[in-house]
Amino acid sequence: MTETLDEKDVLALGPVAAVAAVRRALADGLDPDAGVPRSVVPLTRGQALLMPCEYGGWFGVKVATVAPGNAARGLRRINATYLLHDSATLRPVALLDGVALTTLRTPAVSVAACLERLRALADGGTGLRLVVFGAGPQAEAHVTAVRAHAPVADVTVVTRRGGPAPGWADRHMTAGGTGLSDGTRTSRGAGTAGGTGTGAETAGGSGTDTAALVRRADVVVTATSAREPVVDGRLVRDGAVVLAVGSHEPAARELDSALMGRATVLVESRETALREAGDVVLAIREGALAPDSLVTLAESAGEGAAALPADRPLVVKTCGMGWQDLVVAVAAYRRGRG
């Protein structure tokens, strides 16, 4: 019988187990470049993405749709369903909520790629300082995943329009602005790795601008639908981590060449990055980044992997791949079966 895992069932796996599933697969020798590229199907009102993968005795496929016009209708821009099969018999064993799966696995890959750097940045301090561009599900999920693995002292969310701070952030600023939103927010103390922080502070009247916050940030997250850079790469300090997840098209990017040219750029797959990651493709086209300088997840995982330079920014640029959905879906399925 095919089991159904709804949003609650999938998210119950949690970020710690999701990160562990990604790291375990890479340590066991999974090669992202050996996977089948996703298919992008143009549709009248958007596009469909088909993302298959077979690995470790399992086969799965995600069907996702992207409808840009849905926001004006008050509907989700992205919808998805995931079908998991047993490779031995090719029987479908589970149907999973694909949106919840994407929400869980995307930050799991980001954190799995830079876990040692995150912990090194947090070591001996009061907690990591995060600046997050975007306020959607992936922005929140990345903060949750980072918090589950390292202490977080402070979270600033930056959007084009500003507004009240969401419950998972300390303040909400307008991109390029010099002040905080008018609403009040609580100032979160340095929470534990799995906590959310507590405290109280009024957000308005700080006078601290976005640029200053980016300069001091330990972690910058870009989870937007922007097609042009949202971060001035000159502001990102050496040693900081940048998690870029918003773009999967070669003509769209969230990061500029100034940052890509001076950072260590870690990608899930060299082939995927050169085909789909506009942050990478455009930086190479502008002469700021060399293709052979890209570091892959497989190269940075496991025993004997070379340490990444600590004296420059670390950019983790992901587009999303079928193997990531598969290993997290299997972990969620196994958890549900006890």
C-alpha positions as CSV (number, residue, x, y, z in Angstrom):
1,M,0.0,0.0,0.0
2,T,1.3,3.5,-0.8
3,E,1.5,5.6,2.3
4,T,0.8,9.3,2.3
5,L,3.0,11.8,4.2
6,D,1.5,15.2,4.5
7,E,3.2,18.4,5.3
8,K,3.2,17.7,9.1
9,D,4.6,14.2,8.5
10,V,7.4,15.4,6.3
11,L,8.5,18.3,8.5
12,A,8.4,16.1,11.6
13,L,11.8,14.7,10.4
14,G,13.3,18.0,11.4
15,P,16.5,19.8,10.2
16,V,19.0,17.8,12.2
17,A,17.9,14.5,10.7
18,A,17.6,16.0,7.3
19,V,21.2,17.4,7.4
20,A,22.4,14.1,8.7
21,A,20.7,12.3,5.8
22,V,22.5,14.6,3.2
23,R,25.9,14.3,4.9
24,R,25.6,10.5,5.2
25,A,24.8,10.1,1.5
26,L,27.7,12.2,0.5
27,A,30.0,10.3,3.0
28,D,28.8,7.0,1.5
29,G,30.0,8.1,-1.9
30,L,26.9,9.5,-3.6
31,D,28.1,11.5,-6.7
32,P,25.7,14.3,-7.5
33,D,27.2,14.7,-11.0
34,A,26.1,11.2,-11.8
35,G,22.4,12.0,-11.4
36,V,19.8,12.7,-14.1
37,P,19.4,16.5,-14.8
38,R,16.0,17.8,-14.0
39,S,13.6,18.5,-16.9
40,V,12.1,22.0,-17.1
41,V,8.8,22.0,-19.0
42,P,7.5,25.4,-20.2
43,L,3.8,25.8,-19.4
44,T,1.2,28.4,-20.3
45,R,1.2,30.0,-16.9
46,G,4.7,29.0,-15.6
47,Q,6.8,25.9,-15.7
48,A,7.0,22.4,-14.4
49,L,10.1,20.7,-13.0
50,L,10.6,16.9,-13.1
51,M,13.3,15.7,-10.7
52,P,14.0,11.9,-10.7
53,C,16.8,10.1,-8.9
54,E,17.7,6.5,-8.0
55,Y,20.1,5.8,-5.2
56,G,20.6,3.3,-2.3
57,G,17.8,1.0,-3.2
58,W,15.2,3.7,-3.8
59,F,13.8,5.6,-6.7
60,G,11.9,8.8,-6.5
61,V,10.6,11.7,-8.6
62,K,9.4,15.1,-7.7
63,V,6.9,17.0,-9.9
64,A,7.0,20.7,-9.1
65,T,5.2,23.6,-10.7
66,V,6.1,27.3,-10.6
67,A,3.3,29.8,-11.3
68,P,4.5,33.4,-11.0
69,G,1.0,34.7,-11.2
70,N,-0.3,32.8,-8.2
71,A,0.9,35.5,-5.7
72,A,-1.7,37.9,-7.1
73,R,-4.3,35.2,-6.5
74,G,-3.3,34.6,-2.9
75,L,-2.0,31.2,-3.9
76,R,1.4,29.5,-3.5
77,R,3.9,30.2,-6.2
78,I,5.4,26.7,-6.0
79,N,3.5,23.4,-5.7
80,A,5.0,19.9,-5.6
81,T,4.4,16.2,-5.1
82,Y,7.0,13.5,-4.5
83,L,6.5,9.8,-5.3
84,L,8.9,7.3,-3.6
85,H,9.5,3.8,-5.0
86,D,11.3,0.7,-3.8
87,S,14.0,0.1,-6.4
88,A,13.9,-3.7,-6.1
89,T,10.2,-4.0,-7.2
90,L,9.6,-0.4,-8.4
91,R,6.4,-0.3,-6.3
92,P,5.4,3.1,-5.1
93,V,5.7,3.1,-1.4
94,A,5.0,6.7,-0.4
95,L,3.5,9.9,-1.7
96,L,5.0,12.9,0.1
97,D,4.1,16.6,0.2
98,G,6.7,18.0,-2.2
99,V,6.5,21.5,-1.0
100,A,7.3,20.5,2.6
101,L,10.1,18.2,1.3
102,T,11.6,21.1,-0.6
103,T,11.3,23.4,2.4
104,L,13.2,20.8,4.5
105,R,15.8,19.5,2.1
106,T,17.0,22.9,0.7
107,P,18.4,24.3,4.0
108,A,19.6,20.8,4.9
109,V,21.9,20.9,1.9
110,S,23.0,24.4,2.6
111,V,23.9,23.6,6.3
112,A,25.4,20.2,5.4
113,A,27.8,22.0,3.0
114,C,29.1,24.4,5.6
115,L,28.4,22.9,9.0
116,E,32.1,23.0,10.1
117,R,32.4,26.6,9.1
118,L,29.2,27.5,11.0
119,R,30.4,25.9,14.2
120,A,33.8,27.5,13.9
121,L,32.2,30.9,13.5
122,A,30.0,30.3,16.5
123,D,32.8,28.8,18.7
124,G,33.6,31.0,21.6
125,G,31.2,33.8,20.7
126,T,27.7,34.7,21.8
127,G,26.1,33.2,18.6
128,L,25.9,33.7,14.9
129,R,24.7,37.0,13.4
130,L,22.4,36.3,10.4
131,V,21.2,38.6,7.7
132,V,18.5,37.0,5.5
133,F,17.3,38.5,2.2
134,G,13.7,37.3,1.7
135,A,11.0,36.5,4.1
136,G,9.4,33.4,2.6
137,P,9.4,29.7,3.6
138,Q,13.0,29.1,2.5
139,A,14.2,32.2,4.5
140,E,12.6,30.9,7.6
141,A,13.6,27.3,7.0
142,H,17.3,28.3,6.7
143,V,17.2,30.2,10.0
144,T,15.6,27.2,11.6
145,A,18.2,24.8,10.2
146,V,21.1,27.0,11.2
147,R,19.7,27.4,14.7
148,A,19.4,23.6,15.0
149,H,23.1,23.3,14.6
150,A,24.8,26.3,16.1
151,P,23.9,29.1,18.5
152,V,22.3,32.1,16.9
153,A,22.5,35.6,18.5
154,D,20.7,37.8,16.0
155,V,18.6,37.6,12.8
156,T,17.8,40.4,10.5
157,V,15.4,39.9,7.6
158,V,15.7,42.2,4.6
159,T,13.0,42.7,1.9
160,R,12.1,45.2,-0.7
161,R,9.0,46.5,1.2
162,G,10.0,46.1,4.8
163,G,7.2,45.6,7.4
164,P,6.7,43.9,10.7
165,A,9.4,41.4,11.7
166,P,8.4,37.8,11.4
167,G,8.4,35.7,14.5
168,W,11.7,34.0,13.5
169,A,13.6,37.3,13.2
170,D,14.7,40.1,15.4
171,R,14.1,42.9,12.9
172,H,12.8,43.6,9.4
173,M,14.5,46.1,7.2
174,T,13.9,47.5,3.7
175,A,16.6,46.8,1.2
176,G,18.8,49.8,1.0
177,G,17.1,51.5,3.9
178,T,18.6,53.0,7.0
179,G,16.0,52.2,9.6
180,L,14.0,49.3,11.0
181,S,10.3,48.7,10.6
182,D,7.9,50.6,12.9
183,G,6.7,47.5,14.6
184,T,8.1,46.3,17.9
185,R,10.1,43.2,18.1
186,T,11.8,41.2,20.8
187,S,15.5,41.1,20.8
188,R,16.6,37.4,20.8
189,G,19.4,36.5,23.1
190,A,22.0,34.0,22.0
191,G,19.7,31.0,21.7
192,T,20.9,27.4,22.1
193,A,21.6,25.4,18.9
194,G,18.0,24.1,18.8
195,G,16.3,27.1,20.4
196,T,14.7,30.3,19.2
197,G,16.0,32.9,21.6
198,T,14.1,35.3,23.9
199,G,14.1,38.9,25.1
200,A,12.5,42.2,24.4
201,E,13.5,45.3,22.4
202,T,11.8,47.9,20.2
203,A,12.9,47.6,16.6
204,G,12.4,51.2,15.5
205,G,14.8,54.1,15.7
206,S,18.0,52.1,15.6
207,G,19.7,54.0,12.8
208,T,21.7,50.9,11.8
209,D,21.5,50.4,8.1
210,T,21.5,47.2,6.1
211,A,25.0,47.7,4.9
212,A,26.4,47.8,8.4
213,L,24.5,44.6,9.3
214,V,25.8,42.8,6.3
215,R,29.4,43.9,7.1
216,R,29.2,42.3,10.6
217,A,27.1,39.2,9.6
218,D,28.5,35.7,10.1
219,V,25.9,34.3,7.7
220,V,24.1,35.9,4.8
221,V,21.1,34.0,3.3
222,T,19.6,34.9,0.0
223,A,16.2,33.3,-0.6
224,T,14.5,35.6,-3.0
225,S,12.9,35.6,-6.5
226,A,15.2,38.4,-7.6
227,R,16.9,38.3,-11.0
228,E,19.6,40.9,-10.1
229,P,22.0,40.9,-7.1
230,V,20.5,41.7,-3.8
231,V,23.8,41.8,-1.8
232,D,26.7,44.2,-2.4
233,G,29.5,41.6,-2.4
234,R,32.1,44.1,-1.2
235,L,30.3,44.3,2.1
236,V,30.5,40.6,3.0
237,R,33.4,40.1,5.4
238,D,36.2,37.5,4.9
239,G,35.3,34.2,6.6
240,A,31.5,34.8,6.4
241,V,29.1,32.2,5.0
242,V,26.7,33.1,2.2
243,L,23.9,30.6,1.4
244,A,22.3,31.4,-1.9
245,V,19.2,29.4,-2.9
246,G,16.8,31.7,-4.7
247,S,17.9,31.3,-8.3
248,H,18.0,28.2,-10.6
249,E,18.1,29.9,-13.9
250,P,21.3,30.8,-15.8
251,A,20.2,34.4,-16.4
252,A,19.1,35.2,-12.8
253,R,21.3,35.7,-9.8
254,E,21.2,37.0,-6.2
255,L,25.0,37.5,-5.8
256,D,27.3,39.8,-7.7
257,S,30.6,39.1,-9.4
258,A,32.5,41.1,-6.7
259,L,31.6,38.5,-4.1
260,M,31.8,35.4,-6.4
261,G,35.3,36.5,-7.5
262,R,36.8,36.6,-4.0
263,A,34.9,33.8,-2.4
264,T,35.3,30.0,-2.2
265,V,32.3,28.9,-4.2
266,L,30.8,25.5,-3.1
267,V,28.2,24.0,-5.4
268,E,26.2,20.8,-5.2
269,S,27.4,19.7,-8.7
270,R,29.7,21.4,-11.1
271,E,27.6,20.4,-14.1
272,T,24.4,21.7,-12.5
273,A,26.0,25.0,-11.5
274,L,27.4,25.6,-14.9
275,R,24.0,24.8,-16.5
276,E,21.5,26.4,-14.0
277,A,23.2,28.7,-11.4
278,G,23.1,32.2,-12.7
279,D,25.2,33.4,-9.9
280,V,28.0,31.2,-11.2
281,V,27.3,31.4,-14.9
282,L,27.2,35.2,-15.0
283,A,30.3,35.6,-12.8
284,I,32.2,33.3,-15.2
285,R,30.9,35.3,-18.2
286,E,32.1,38.5,-16.6
287,G,35.6,37.1,-16.0
288,A,35.4,37.1,-12.2
289,L,35.2,33.3,-11.6
290,A,37.0,30.4,-13.1
291,P,34.9,27.2,-13.7
292,D,37.7,25.0,-12.4
293,S,37.8,26.9,-9.1
294,L,34.3,25.6,-8.1
295,V,34.3,23.1,-5.2
296,T,31.7,20.5,-5.1
297,L,29.9,18.9,-2.2
298,A,31.4,15.5,-3.1
299,E,34.9,17.0,-3.0
300,S,34.4,18.7,0.3
301,A,32.7,15.7,2.1
302,G,34.1,12.7,3.9
303,E,37.5,11.9,5.3
304,G,40.5,13.3,3.6
305,A,38.6,16.3,2.1
306,A,40.7,19.4,1.8
307,A,39.9,22.2,4.3
308,L,38.2,25.2,2.8
309,P,40.1,28.5,3.2
310,A,38.9,30.4,6.3
311,D,40.3,33.8,5.1
312,R,37.7,34.4,2.4
313,P,33.9,34.2,2.2
314,L,32.4,30.8,1.6
315,V,29.5,30.9,-0.9
316,V,27.2,27.9,-0.9
317,K,25.3,28.1,-4.1
318,T,22.6,25.5,-4.7
319,C,19.9,25.0,-7.3
320,G,18.2,21.9,-6.0
321,M,18.8,18.3,-7.3
322,G,16.8,15.1,-7.3
323,W,19.2,13.2,-5.0
324,Q,18.6,15.7,-2.3
325,D,14.8,15.1,-2.4
326,L,15.4,11.4,-2.4
327,V,17.7,11.0,0.6
328,V,15.5,13.3,2.7
329,A,12.3,11.6,1.5
330,V,13.7,8.2,2.4
331,A,14.6,9.5,5.9
332,A,11.1,10.9,6.4
333,Y,9.5,7.7,5.2
334,R,11.6,5.5,7.5
335,R,10.9,7.8,10.4
336,G,7.1,7.5,9.8
337,R,7.4,3.7,9.8
338,G,9.4,3.8,13.1
